[in-house]
Amino acid sequence: MYSIGQFAKKTGLTVRALRFYSDKGLLEPCHITEAGHRFYNDESIVRVQKIMTLKYLDYSLEDIEVLFSKGEIGLIESLQFQRNQLEKKRKQLDNVIGYLDQAIAIGERSETIEPTLFLSVIHNLLKEEEQKEYLQSYLPEALVDKIYDYFGMNLIEMNHQYIQLTHQLKQAYIEPVPDKYLQSLIEQYSMIIPQEIAMEIAEALKDSDLTQMDEWLFPSPFSQDEEEWFLEQAERLGLYGGYDDE
């Protein structure tokens, strides 16, 4: 057995931390003398290893307490669980790094970057899986896959166009531009998604009860006034979604 001081040195924890974990019920000494001296054994080391690994995985002490309350698990099972959690963590980190690389590449292509607009692009990258799940409630899964496959193949170029055109339209809202130029902007903006896919989406939504997209998952780059102006100008110029009314 190890005294609390010896155990602290062996595990790298402070005596104070060991007492705290004991008070939380996470790491009970294997023996307490009548004088109140605490002793630990090798099983306690395994317990510490589990606690520290779970903390490393961002588990709160409350989460760890709940996990332990479900019953003790063996060392191998514990290591397997921890490995699985680390694998999930690695995939999450790889995804985030990938999203950041994409965002950097998009930013480097864009001459003008408005922070709010650029953050909306990053938001869409991070929320892609949730967006797909949401859309599958209203669109055929094959169509949703087709949309995001196209996005994936043209990600940097599409977002570059999205940022540039949105910025130009916002500027046109502030300072009027010639109709011919405005019409070109609206047509280009509406054509970011190919006409073929846009028509499939419109057909699939024809009998749908979807009236408005989830604003959290699909934030608009425009303010309400800008959106109203955009629709008014598109109607005035005889455009609908970037295509002639014909």
C-alpha positions, 0 to 999 in steps of 0.5 A: 500500500502507499501513503497519500504522499507516496501515492501523490508522487507516484501518480503526479497528483497533489495531495489536495487533488486526491482528497478532492477526488475522495470527497467526490467519491471518485477515488476512495482510499483502500484503507483509512486508519483510525487516525485518518491516514489514507492509503492506496494500492495498485488498483487505485492507480488504475482508477487514477488512470481512468479518471485522468484519461476521461478528463483528457477527453474533456469529461467533467468530473460530474460526467466521470462520476455518472460513468463510474456509477454505472459499474466498475469496468476492467482495465482492458475494457476501460482501455478499449473504451478510452481508445474508442473515445480518442478515436472519435476525438481524432476524427473530430479534430481531423474534421475541424482541421479539414474545415479550417483548411477549406476556410483558409483556401476560400479566404485566400481566393476572396478579395474582400472578406466581411467577417460576418459573411466569412463566419457564415461560410465557416458555419455552413462547413461545420454544420454540413451533417446537420444540414443534410439531416434536416434537408432529408426531412423534406427532400429525397436522400439521393437529391440531398447527396447530389447537392452536397456532392456537387458542393464538395467537388466545387467547394472553394470556387462556390464559396468564393463566388458566394462571398464575392457576389453577396458582398457586391449585392450588399454594396448595390443595396447601399449604393444603387447600380445600373440595372444591367449590372444588378441583373447580372449580379442576381443571375450569377448569385442564383446560378451558384447552384446549377439550374438542373439541381435547382429545378429538382429541388423546386419540384421536390418541394412543390408538395412539401410543407417547408415554408421557411428554412431553419435560420440557425442551420441555414443563416441568411447572409442578408438582413431582412431589409436586404432580402426584401430589396433583393426580391423586389429587384429580382421581380422588377427586373423580370427575374425569379431565382436568377432565371427569366420568368419564361 
